Amino acid sequence: MTEEQESDKKVSGGPGITAGGNVSISGVNGQVAIGEGITQIQTISQADLKDLLDSLHEFQKGVPKLDLTPEDQTIVNGEISAAIKEAKKDKPTLSKLKERFESIISTIKEAGKSIKDISEFYEAAKKIAPILGIGLQAFL
């Protein structure tokens, strides 16, 4: 007769919160929820919003220093402009801001560039990332 380990048991759940057996969540910044009928809303404080706008403007100033192709520079500048426009709304959507910033970082990485090599660009990114719930490792 084999002995069943507690962590090897099958977990069956219904409505509500159920967790157990081999559940692993890592590398997550922000809220996490798994299940039916779950709604999460993240908000941004006015102070964070002001810091975000200031940092996005600083970030935008650093784009020419990345020496991107004209096409990549157009993409990055467009995403930054869209993020700034979203951040200026009465009720900015944090997920949209995060998506824009992640797109900027992705475009820069795909171009083979690194923002950590340009100090003022990196400093602005270090301020933006935690406000949006993005880990620093995302753009290193």
C-alpha positions as CSV (number, residue, x, y, z in Angstrom):
1,M,0.0,0.0,0.0
2,T,1.4,3.4,-1.0
3,E,1.0,6.4,1.2
4,E,-0.5,9.5,-0.5
5,Q,1.4,12.7,0.3
6,E,-0.7,15.6,1.4
7,S,0.7,17.8,-1.5
8,D,-0.1,15.1,-4.1
9,K,-3.9,15.1,-3.4
10,K,-6.2,16.3,-6.1
11,V,-8.0,19.5,-5.1
12,S,-11.6,20.0,-6.2
13,G,-13.3,23.2,-5.4
14,G,-16.6,25.0,-5.9
15,P,-17.6,28.6,-5.5
16,G,-15.4,30.6,-3.2
17,I,-11.7,30.2,-2.6
18,T,-10.1,26.8,-2.9
19,A,-6.4,26.2,-2.8
20,G,-4.1,23.2,-2.2
21,G,-1.9,20.6,-3.8
22,N,1.0,21.8,-5.9
23,V,-0.1,25.3,-6.3
24,S,2.7,27.7,-7.1
25,I,2.6,31.3,-8.0
26,S,5.9,33.2,-8.4
27,G,7.3,36.2,-10.2
28,V,4.1,38.2,-9.7
29,N,3.9,41.9,-8.9
30,G,0.5,43.1,-7.7
31,Q,-2.7,41.3,-7.0
32,V,-3.4,37.7,-7.9
33,A,-6.7,35.9,-7.9
34,I,-7.8,32.7,-9.4
35,G,-11.4,31.6,-9.6
36,E,-14.9,32.5,-10.7
37,G,-16.5,35.9,-10.3
38,I,-13.4,37.7,-9.2
39,T,-13.0,41.4,-9.9
40,Q,-9.9,43.3,-9.1
41,I,-9.5,47.0,-9.4
42,Q,-6.1,48.8,-9.0
43,T,-6.1,52.5,-8.4
44,I,-3.3,55.0,-8.5
45,S,-2.9,57.8,-6.0
46,Q,-2.7,61.4,-7.2
47,A,0.9,61.6,-5.8
48,D,1.9,58.5,-7.8
49,L,0.1,59.9,-10.8
50,K,2.1,63.1,-10.7
51,D,5.3,61.1,-10.2
52,L,4.3,58.9,-13.1
53,L,3.7,61.8,-15.4
54,D,7.0,63.5,-14.5
55,S,8.9,60.3,-15.0
56,L,7.2,59.6,-18.3
57,H,8.3,63.0,-19.5
58,E,11.8,62.3,-18.4
59,F,11.7,58.9,-20.1
60,Q,10.5,60.6,-23.3
61,K,13.5,63.0,-23.2
62,G,15.9,60.0,-23.0
63,V,14.6,58.2,-26.1
64,P,16.9,59.9,-28.6
65,K,19.9,58.8,-26.5
66,L,19.0,55.1,-27.2
67,D,20.0,55.6,-30.9
68,L,17.0,53.6,-32.1
69,T,16.0,53.2,-35.8
70,P,13.5,55.8,-36.9
71,E,10.8,53.1,-37.0
72,D,11.5,51.9,-33.4
73,Q,11.8,55.5,-32.2
74,T,8.4,56.3,-33.7
75,I,6.9,53.3,-31.9
76,V,8.4,54.1,-28.5
77,N,7.5,57.8,-28.8
78,G,3.9,56.9,-29.8
79,E,3.6,54.5,-26.8
80,I,5.0,57.1,-24.4
81,S,2.6,59.8,-25.8
82,A,-0.3,57.4,-25.4
83,A,0.8,56.6,-21.8
84,I,1.0,60.3,-21.0
85,K,-2.4,60.9,-22.5
86,E,-3.9,58.0,-20.4
87,A,-2.2,59.3,-17.2
88,K,-3.7,62.7,-17.7
89,K,-7.3,61.4,-17.7
90,D,-9.5,62.0,-14.7
91,K,-9.6,58.2,-14.1
92,P,-6.6,56.6,-15.8
93,T,-6.6,52.9,-16.3
94,L,-3.6,51.4,-14.7
95,S,-3.7,48.3,-16.9
96,K,-3.5,50.4,-20.0
97,L,-0.6,52.4,-18.6
98,K,1.2,49.2,-17.7
99,E,0.6,47.7,-21.2
100,R,2.0,50.8,-22.8
101,F,5.1,50.8,-20.7
102,E,5.7,47.1,-21.2
103,S,5.4,47.7,-25.0
104,I,8.0,50.4,-24.8
105,I,10.4,48.2,-22.9
106,S,9.7,45.3,-25.4
107,T,10.4,47.5,-28.4
108,I,13.7,48.8,-26.9
109,K,14.8,45.2,-26.0
110,E,13.9,43.9,-29.5
111,A,16.0,46.7,-31.0
112,G,18.9,45.3,-29.0
113,K,19.2,48.3,-26.8
114,S,19.3,48.6,-23.0
115,I,17.9,51.4,-20.9
116,K,20.2,50.5,-18.0
117,D,23.1,51.9,-20.1
118,I,21.7,55.4,-20.0
119,S,21.4,56.6,-16.4
120,E,18.7,59.2,-16.7
121,F,16.6,56.9,-18.8
122,Y,17.1,54.1,-16.3
123,E,16.3,56.4,-13.3
124,A,13.0,57.4,-14.9
125,A,12.2,53.7,-15.6
126,K,13.0,52.8,-12.0
127,K,10.3,55.3,-10.8
128,I,7.7,54.2,-13.3
129,A,8.0,50.5,-12.9
130,P,6.9,50.2,-9.2
131,I,4.0,52.6,-9.7
132,L,2.7,50.4,-12.5
133,G,3.5,47.2,-10.6
134,I,6.3,46.0,-12.9
135,G,9.4,44.5,-11.5
136,L,12.8,46.0,-12.4
137,Q,13.9,42.7,-14.0
138,A,11.4,43.4,-16.8
139,F,13.7,45.9,-18.4
140,L,17.2,44.8,-17.4
